[in-house]
Amino acid sequence: MQCLSADQILQVWELGQTQHPIDRALTLLGFALPDRSRQALSRLSIGQRDALLLRLRQRMFGEAMESFAVCPSCGESLEFTLKATELRLVEPSLAEPPAYEWSIADYTLTVTLPTSQDLAAVVDCSDLATAQATLTQRCIQQVSCAGVAIAPHSLPDAVLQQLAQQMADSDPQAELGLDLTCPACQSDWQVVFDIATFFWTELSVQAKRLLREVHRLARSYGWREADILAMSAMRRQFYLDLVDA
Ligand SMILES: [Zn+2]
């Protein structure tokens, strides 16, 4: 896994402008893992994807992640620092995710965990319940009852619910809940932390900062964009300080 250069940060940011968040995450990982095809990355489970994104984010921007939330009870703004290593529940892996064989009630199911491809297939669903149901159905490779194969859509709701829970438990990195307590009113609540959105927001800030730096240096010195971006951040900053002096 390689950190993105200044030029690559701008490329990812530019490509991502017209992409769905699911595709942005793959674009980002594609630059960091150039020997992996987009197709292969899209077959990683969401938890694997997020563990890789967390590792990349840590390498590029460090361990501390400044976050904020708004208390749903009193509206107080809460700022807090997350640590990338503490958020990473599983080791990043590029291995093809396994198929699980689970027995639930009288049924034997062969199941894979949701991937970026599966998420992309349900983005157009009209509501969350339909999306979740479709996602679960997509992940069922085979199902049988007393040795006889049956169609996944004929499974009882109770079995599907238990299956969805088992899938979530098997990919804990895919949905990361944070327990928060409001310092003003002491109420507790939970938020879902999404590394893909968090990282993209940071990358966008970084991209715009780089563009402003290019603008100032190009205007002052007449240097080419490619040459300015190829400099180390330290050297760019040194020249920027001179421009301001
Ligand atoms: Zn509060």
Boltz pocket constraint, residues with backbone or C-beta under 6 A from the ligand:
constraints:
  - pocket:
      binder: B
      contacts: [[A, 71], [A, 72], [A, 73], [A, 74], [A, 75], [A, 76], [A, 182], [A, 183], [A, 184], [A, 185], [A, 186], [A, 187]]
      max_distance: 6.0
